[in-house]
């Protein structure tokens, strides 16, 4: 057994632009090296990257890995790999810090019993019945956008014309975000999921907090038929959400409620454009679409890494022992390509048997909105390829660029031409 106690200098920053362009090769090499490897995040923090499926699934449900930001924030200074970034962090305070407290008291950054209470409140809005009731509206919205695609000029950016507006509009419906406010929110969201510790990101967090506070005040004054109004006025066994919890939960739901699905649609489209034989399978048997979406989630899923965790005691990961008080990053992308779990993992195969997927996490923090994301992915992708059977890339695949994000795996743009549309 290897006990790791900060052995030498950590490796160079892993999450570079080159890495984001082709992460799977690098992650496979790291998996061969060790079950957990020390890496540096874009904002200068040292973290242990876990790449194997079995270890990932076990750690996602391991109570020794905490997500309580109230405790974890005190561990941040000592885990900086770069002394300059450590000094910059310590010089920051309040809402100007890299990790604003008010955006970190939601259910994803908490442990039981707080997590249990918060998830129960929000879970009421994401029942199977509620999700299924959105199907007609999603179909109508998708068909409306596809009409615009058919009438528009080419080449077009499918991310902008379809992959983004469907899930973003749906989550705004659910939460009651006014249409005029959505452009600013999109900008803030892209910055906040980048994982960078820049001044621009900190400014976005401050602006997001101010906006959400005003939106919550508006819902309190004039409740509407939406989830945010329900949360503002909800009581859980007589206990309402605090002001900070409301802001943080609204932030989580708005960002997580659309970012994953945007990239599921974009990545799934790209996968199909590069695999005409799979498109033929789906044309011949549309009942395969749910299985296809599961395979897209495995093959190039929208969430590259699970959200942050830290050890509350030494934790064994195979031959490596991660000390207490250190951060752990679980690579969902690497878990999805682990050959020990998925034979021939670099092959897109929509006939695979998918069980116990970790694409949306596992354990008590499993993504609450996963059923909605899957529904949107199935509806949008199936209708897109039925409407445009001649859909193809407008550029060489090497020209595509992936977003630099520690959390999300998504394209910056997806230029396509539709070919001949069908009615």
Secondary structure, 3 states (H helix, E strand, C coil): CEECCCCCCCCCCCCCHHHHHCHHHHHHHHHHHCCEEEEECCCCEEEEEECCHHHHHHHHCCCCEECCHHHHHHHCHHHECCHHHHHHHHHCCHHHCCCCHHHCCCHHHCCCCHHHHHHHHHHCCCCHHHHHHCHHHHHHHHHHHHHHHHHCCCCEEHHHHHHHHHHHHHHHHHHCCCHHHHHHHHHHHHHHCCCCCCHHHHHHHHHHHHHHHHHHHHHHHCCCCCHHHHHHHCCECCECCCHHHHHHHHHHHHHHHHHHHHHHHHHHHHHHHCCHHHHHHHHHCHHHHHHHHHHHHHHHCCECECCCEEECCCEEECCEEECCCCEEEEEHHHHHCCCCCCCCCCCCCCCCCCCCCCCCCCHHHCCCCHHHHHHHHHHHHHHHHHHCCCCEECCCHHHCCECCCCCECCECCCEEECCCCCC
